[in-house]
Amino acid sequence: MKKAFVFPGQGAQFVGMGKELYANSSRAKELFEKANDILGFRITDLMFAGTDEDLKQTKVTQPAIFLHSVILADSLSEKPAMTAGHSLGEFSALTAVGALTFEDGLRLVHARALAMQKACEANPSTMAAILGLEDAVVEKSCSEIDEVVVPANYNSPGQIVISGSNKGIEIACQRLLESGAKRAIPLNVGGAFHSPLMEPARKELAEAINKTTFNVPTCPVYQNVDALPYTEPAKIKENLIAQLTSSVRWTQIMQNMLKDGATSFLEIGPGSVLQGLLKKIDRGLETNGLQ
């Protein structure tokens, strides 16, 4: 029996996340308070009793989801045979299996959030979900548009998120609908994540990652950039730096985990998005969530 732990990314947040954990565990309370000190503001107040608008700010969303996920994972005695995280969730996965300390993981997520916020403000841009087309059709259409527009998230068979300039996304949505997409849904996001427009954020984050010590994780971490498992700290760093401007190959990660013997999946953190995506790959999969 091989259990895989998977960690959600941005968009899974909700008001009240982590409140019960804080109230019922002295260890969790200690970690949350440590996070408040590291961040320099009481993120717990925003998580437990803020507003949806508070939580939507990238500088709050990313550390909030990271904290909820990692502190939940810390409460478990069971350890995974393999792990992965969707975009931001990759930092949660790495921290949960010891590749990063709690403190370093949080500092990197905070740096990532601020760098991404800055890149979004410098280049107004967006993303859209494309439903019902094969990957190759979406890839070809994006490559033919004379604007920045790329596949950003391969979420499940028939569901790809594209990312790019406002004009590029508008053109791509129209063309993909004409090519037979069931739906092309503009997303309410701050910018073009996982696209070349995140290059300024990638450079900023690379500096922070290169100054951080990474350890050998307790199990393989399947990384977003190529969907392959890694345990070597130097390679993990390299892949993590590339992640901001590369596609999230989530469909391929799930397929590779299954091929490598995963028998069940536990989603750790807010929401149940990843369980839903897993069911689109195989309805019979054993999936559970911990939030």
C-alpha positions in Angstrom: 0.0 0.0 0.0 1.5 3.3 -1.1 -0.2 6.5 0.1 0.4 9.8 -1.6 -0.1 13.1 0.1 -1.1 16.0 -2.2 -1.3 19.7 -1.3 -3.6 22.4 -2.9 -2.6 25.7 -4.4 -4.0 29.2 -4.6 -7.8 29.4 -4.8 -8.6 26.8 -2.1 -8.7 29.3 0.8 -11.8 30.0 2.9 -12.5 32.2 5.9 -12.1 30.2 9.1 -9.4 27.9 7.7 -7.2 26.5 10.5 -9.3 28.0 13.3 -10.3 24.6 14.8 -6.7 23.3 14.5 -5.4 26.4 16.4 -8.0 25.9 19.1 -7.5 22.2 19.6 -3.8 21.6 19.4 -1.0 23.3 21.4 1.5 22.3 18.8 -0.6 23.9 16.0 -1.1 27.0 18.1 2.7 27.3 18.6 3.4 27.0 14.8 0.7 29.5 13.9 2.1 32.0 16.4 5.6 31.4 15.1 4.2 32.2 11.6 2.7 35.5 12.9 6.1 36.5 14.2 8.0 35.5 11.0 5.5 37.4 8.7 5.3 40.5 10.9 1.5 40.5 10.9 -1.2 38.4 12.4 -2.1 36.2 9.5 -4.2 34.0 11.9 -6.6 37.0 12.4 -7.2 37.1 8.6 -7.5 33.3 8.3 -9.9 32.8 11.1 -12.0 35.9 11.0 -11.1 38.0 8.0 -13.1 38.6 4.8 -13.0 36.8 1.5 -11.3 40.0 0.1 -8.6 39.8 2.8 -7.9 36.2 1.9 -7.8 36.9 -1.9 -4.7 39.1 -1.6 -1.8 37.0 -3.0 0.4 38.1 -0.1 -2.1 36.6 2.3 -3.5 33.7 0.3 -0.2 31.9 -0.3 1.1 31.9 3.2 -2.4 31.1 4.6 -2.8 28.0 2.4 0.8 26.9 3.1 0.3 27.2 6.9 -3.0 25.4 6.9 -1.6 22.5 4.8 1.8 22.2 6.6 0.4 22.4 10.1 -2.2 19.8 9.3 0.5 17.5 7.9 2.5 18.0 11.0 -0.4 16.7 13.1 -0.3 13.3 11.3 1.7 10.3 12.6 1.4 8.6 9.2 4.0 9.4 6.5 3.5 9.3 2.7 5.4 7.1 0.2 5.3 10.0 -2.2 4.1 13.6 -2.4 3.3 16.5 -4.6 1.7 19.9 -4.5 -0.2 22.0 -7.1 1.8 25.2 -7.8 2.1 26.9 -4.3 1.3 23.5 -2.9 4.7 22.2 -4.0 6.2 24.3 -1.1 3.8 22.7 1.3 4.7 19.2 0.1 8.5 20.0 0.4 8.1 21.3 3.9 5.8 18.4 5.0 8.5 15.8 4.0 11.4 17.7 5.5 13.1 19.2 2.4 12.5 22.6 4.0 12.1 23.6 7.6 8.8 25.2 8.6 10.5 28.6 9.0 12.3 28.5 5.6 9.3 27.1 3.8 7.1 30.0 5.1 9.8 32.6 4.3 10.0 31.4 0.7 6.3 31.3 0.3 6.0 34.9 1.6 8.8 36.0 -0.8 7.1 34.2 -3.7 3.8 35.9 -2.9 5.3 39.4 -2.8 7.3 38.8 -5.9 4.3 37.5 -7.8 2.1 40.4 -6.6 4.7 42.8 -7.9 5.0 41.1 -11.3 1.1 41.1 -11.6 1.0 44.9 -11.0 3.8 45.5 -13.5 2.1 43.5 -16.3 -1.7 43.4 -16.2 -2.6 39.9 -17.3 -4.9 37.0 -16.6 -5.8 33.3 -17.0 -8.7 31.2 -18.3 -9.9 27.6 -17.9 -10.4 25.7 -21.2 -12.7 22.7 -20.9 -13.3 19.8 -23.3 -10.2 20.0 -25.7 -7.2 17.8 -26.1 -3.9 19.2 -24.8 -2.3 19.3 -28.3 -5.2 21.4 -29.6 -4.8 24.0 -26.8 -1.0 24.0 -27.2 -1.1 24.6 -31.0 -3.7 27.4 -30.7 -1.7 29.2 -28.1 1.5 28.9 -30.1 -0.2 30.6 -33.1 -1.2 33.7 -31.3 1.0 36.8 -31.6 0.7 37.6 -27.9 1.9 36.0 -24.6 -0.4 33.1 -24.0 0.6 29.6 -22.8 -0.8 26.5 -21.2 -0.2 27.1 -17.5 -2.0 24.2 -15.6 -2.6 20.8 -17.0 -5.2 20.0 -14.3 -6.9 16.9 -15.6 -7.7 15.3 -19.0 -9.8 17.9 -20.9 -9.1 20.7 -18.4 -6.2 23.1 -19.1 -5.7 26.6 -17.7 -4.1 29.1 -20.1 -2.2 32.2 -18.9 -1.0 35.4 -20.6 -1.7 39.0 -21.6 -5.2 40.2 -21.4 -5.4 40.5 -25.2 -3.8 37.1 -25.7 -6.3 35.3 -23.4 -9.2 37.0 -25.1 -8.0 35.9 -28.5 -7.2 32.4 -27.3 -10.6 31.9 -25.6 -12.4 32.9 -28.9 -10.3 30.6 -31.0 -10.5 27.6 -28.7 -14.3 27.9 -28.5 -14.3 27.9 -32.3 -12.1 24.8 -32.2 -14.7 22.9 -30.1 -14.0 23.8 -26.5 -17.0 23.2 -24.3 -16.2 26.3 -22.2 -13.6 29.0 -22.0 -13.9 30.6 -18.5 -11.9 33.7 -17.6 -10.5 33.4 -14.1 -10.6 36.0 -11.4 -6.9 36.0 -10.7 -4.3 38.7 -10.2 -2.2 37.9 -13.2 -0.6 35.4 -15.6 0.8 32.8 -13.2 3.1 30.1 -14.8 3.8 32.2 -17.9 6.8 34.2 -19.2 5.2 37.3 -17.6 6.3 35.9 -14.2 10.0 36.2 -15.2 10.6 39.2 -12.8 9.1 37.1 -9.9 11.2 34.1 -10.9 14.4 36.0 -10.7 13.5 37.5 -7.3 12.4 34.1 -5.9 15.6 32.4 -7.3 17.7 34.6 -5.2 15.8 33.6 -2.0 15.8 29.9 -2.9 19.5 29.9 -3.6 20.2 31.3 -0.2 18.0 28.6 1.5 19.3 25.2 2.7 17.3 22.3 1.3 17.5 18.8 2.8 16.8 15.3 1.3 13.1 14.7 1.7 11.8 11.6 3.5 10.1 10.5 0.3 10.1 11.5 -3.4 8.5 14.8 -4.4 6.9 14.9 -7.8 7.6 18.4 -9.1 5.4 20.6 -11.2 7.9 21.4 -14.1 8.2 17.8 -15.4 6.0 15.6 -13.2 9.0 13.5 -12.2 10.0 12.4 -8.6 13.0 14.0 -7.0 14.9 13.7 -3.7 18.2 15.5 -4.6 18.2 19.0 -3.0 20.1 20.7 -5.9 17.6 19.4 -8.5 14.6 20.2 -6.3 15.9 23.8 -6.0 16.4 24.1 -9.8 12.9 22.8 -10.5 11.3 25.1 -7.9 12.9 28.2 -9.4 11.7 27.1 -12.9 8.2 26.6 -11.6 7.0 30.2 -11.7 7.4 30.5 -15.5 6.6 26.9 -16.4 3.4 24.9 -16.7 2.0 22.9 -13.8 1.9 19.3 -15.1 -0.6 18.1 -12.6 -2.3 15.5 -14.8 1.0 14.0 -15.6 2.0 14.0 -11.9 -1.1 12.0 -10.9 -0.5 9.6 -13.8 3.1 9.1 -12.8 2.2 8.5 -9.1 -0.3 5.9 -10.2 2.2 4.2 -12.5 4.7 4.2 -9.6 2.3 2.3 -7.3 0.2 4.9 -5.5 -2.9 3.2 -4.0 -4.6 6.1 -2.2 -4.4 9.9 -2.1 -4.8 12.2 0.8 -5.4 15.9 0.1 -4.1 18.0 3.0 -5.2 21.6 3.2 -8.2 23.7 2.4 -10.8 22.6 -0.1 -11.2 19.4 -2.2 -10.2 20.5 -5.7 -7.4 18.0 -6.1 -9.7 15.1 -5.1 -12.0 16.2 -7.9 -9.2 16.3 -10.4 -8.1 12.8 -9.4 -11.6 11.4 -9.9 -11.4 12.8 -13.5 -8.4 10.6 -14.1 -9.9 7.5 -12.4 -13.3 7.5 -10.7 -12.4 4.4 -8.7 -9.4 6.0 -7.0 -9.3 6.0 -3.2 -9.2 9.7 -2.3 -9.7 11.5 1.0 -9.2 15.0 2.4 -8.0 16.5 5.6 -8.9 20.1 6.3 
